[in-house]
């Protein structure tokens, strides 16, 4: 884009690219963990890869927490499947900011997510941030970590969002929360699968 492009024109171009492209989910049956983002960012959908914004800490935290033996790049996202991991979004519609989503967006998307999780039977579903799970579960008392209920047969985890905009959690704190899931998933994993 040219330097004289207005922010509104840039956003419109990203939305156009996002609607033309689409962002692939990384899914397979019987995974250990499916990470569930709030929704795709416009830049990720334009790039064609999840968590492609360089300020997003997802790939780094995934590695530091022990989910992957090396730091994956967004373009290598399909390798998550090699480690029993998957990736989806609570809401499929891309936005510039997740703050543009309303509770009604999450509620409308919940049946699709529930059917997907029921069909794929992961051991764990990890929501990245509280917003989606709070809307879907109709709970307001959500703590970080494993939740007392299941969702479509999967254990539910709520982890801090790895977005670079989430200043409440530094890299060490993010890694600590994700590592708790990794340790529990390893401990609970059914070795027959």
C-alpha positions in Angstrom: 0.0 0.0 0.0 1.1 3.5 -0.6 2.0 5.9 2.2 -0.9 8.2 1.3 -3.4 5.4 2.0 -5.8 6.3 4.8 -6.3 4.0 7.8 -9.8 3.4 6.6 -8.6 2.4 3.1 -6.0 0.1 4.6 -8.6 -1.6 6.8 -10.9 -2.0 3.8 -8.1 -3.5 1.8 -7.3 -6.0 4.6 -11.0 -6.9 5.0 -11.2 -7.5 1.2 -8.1 -9.7 1.3 -9.4 -11.5 4.3 -12.8 -12.3 2.7 -11.1 -13.5 -0.5 -8.5 -15.7 1.2 -9.8 -17.4 4.4 -7.7 -18.7 7.2 -7.2 -22.4 7.5 -7.9 -24.2 10.8 -5.3 -26.7 11.9 -7.4 -29.7 12.9 -7.5 -33.5 13.0 -9.3 -36.1 15.1 -8.0 -37.1 18.6 -5.6 -34.3 19.2 -4.2 -33.6 22.7 -5.0 -29.9 22.6 -6.9 -27.6 20.3 -6.1 -24.0 20.9 -9.1 -21.7 20.3 -8.4 -18.1 19.4 -11.1 -15.5 19.7 -11.2 -14.8 15.9 -8.7 -14.3 13.1 -6.9 -11.0 12.9 -7.2 -9.3 9.5 -3.4 -9.4 9.0 -3.3 -13.2 9.8 -6.2 -13.8 7.3 -4.4 -11.7 4.7 -1.1 -13.5 5.3 -2.9 -16.9 5.2 -1.3 -18.0 8.5 -2.6 -18.0 12.1 -0.8 -15.7 14.5 1.3 -14.2 11.8 1.6 -10.8 13.4 5.2 -10.5 14.7 4.0 -9.0 18.0 1.9 -12.0 18.8 3.6 -14.3 21.2 1.7 -17.5 20.4 4.4 -19.4 18.6 7.1 -18.4 21.1 5.0 -19.3 24.1 4.0 -22.7 22.5 7.7 -23.5 22.2 8.8 -22.2 25.6 6.0 -24.1 27.3 7.2 -27.3 25.8 4.5 -28.0 23.2 7.0 -27.9 20.3 10.7 -28.9 20.3 11.6 -25.8 18.3 10.1 -22.4 17.6 7.7 -22.7 14.7 7.0 -19.9 12.3 3.5 -19.0 11.4 4.1 -20.5 7.9 4.9 -23.8 9.6 1.6 -23.9 11.5 0.6 -27.3 10.0 3.4 -28.9 11.9 1.3 -28.4 15.1 -0.4 -31.6 14.1 2.8 -33.5 14.4 2.8 -32.7 18.1 -0.9 -33.5 18.7 -2.0 -29.9 18.6 -4.6 -28.0 16.7 -5.9 -24.5 16.1 -9.3 -23.0 15.6 -11.2 -19.8 16.3 -14.4 -19.2 18.4 -15.6 -16.8 15.7 -14.5 -17.3 12.1 -15.1 -13.6 11.0 -11.8 -11.7 10.9 -11.6 -8.3 12.5 -8.9 -5.7 13.0 -9.4 -6.1 16.8 -11.1 -8.8 18.8 -12.8 -6.0 20.8 -15.0 -5.6 17.7 -16.7 -8.9 18.6 -19.9 -8.9 20.6 -21.3 -11.5 23.0 -23.8 -12.4 20.3 -21.0 -13.2 17.8 -19.6 -15.8 20.3 -23.1 -17.2 21.0 -24.0 -17.5 17.3 -20.7 -19.4 16.7 -20.9 -21.7 19.7 -23.0 -24.5 18.0 -20.4 -24.7 15.2 -17.5 -24.9 17.7 -19.4 -27.5 19.8 -20.1 -29.7 16.8 -16.5 -29.4 15.7 -15.1 -30.4 19.1 -17.6 -33.2 19.5 -16.6 -34.6 16.1 -12.8 -34.3 16.5 -12.7 -35.5 20.2 -9.6 -33.6 21.4 -8.6 -34.2 25.0 -8.4 -30.5 25.8 -9.8 -27.3 24.3 -7.8 -24.2 25.3 -9.6 -20.8 24.9 -7.0 -18.0 24.4 -8.5 -15.3 26.5 -11.7 -15.3 28.7 -14.1 -13.5 26.3 -15.2 -16.4 24.1 -15.6 -18.9 26.9 -17.4 -16.4 29.2 -19.9 -15.7 26.4 -20.4 -19.3 25.5 -20.6 -20.6 29.1 -22.6 -17.7 30.3 -20.2 -17.5 33.3 -18.6 -14.4 34.7 -16.4 -16.1 37.3 -13.8 -17.6 35.0 -10.3 -18.1 36.4 -7.2 -18.9 34.4 -6.5 -22.6 33.9 -8.6 -25.8 33.8 -12.3 -25.2 34.2 -14.6 -27.4 36.2 -16.8 -28.4 33.3 -16.2 -30.0 29.9 -17.2 -28.7 26.4 -18.4 -31.2 23.9 -16.4 -33.9 25.8 -13.1 -32.0 26.0 -11.5 -30.6 29.1 -11.7 -26.8 29.1 -8.7 -24.6 29.7 -8.7 -20.8 29.6 -5.3 -19.3 29.0 -4.2 -15.7 28.7 -4.3 -14.4 25.1 -0.8 -14.2 23.6 -1.5 -11.0 21.7 1.2 -8.4 22.0 -1.6 -6.0 23.0 -2.1 -8.1 26.2 0.2 -6.2 28.5 -1.1 -7.9 31.7 1.0 -10.9 31.0 4.7 -10.9 30.2 6.3 -13.7 28.3 7.3 -15.6 31.5 3.7 -15.4 32.9 2.2 -16.5 29.6 4.6 -19.4 29.5 3.8 -20.5 33.0 0.0 -20.7 32.2 0.6 -22.6 28.9 3.1 -24.9 30.6 0.4 -25.9 33.2 -1.7 -27.1 30.3 1.2 -28.9 28.7 2.0 -30.8 32.0 -1.7 -31.7 32.5 -2.1 -32.8 28.9 1.0 -35.0 29.1 -0.2 -36.5 32.4 -3.8 -37.1 31.2 -3.0 -38.2 27.7 -4.4 -41.6 26.8 -1.4 -43.6 25.6 -3.6 -45.9 23.5 -4.3 -43.1 21.0 
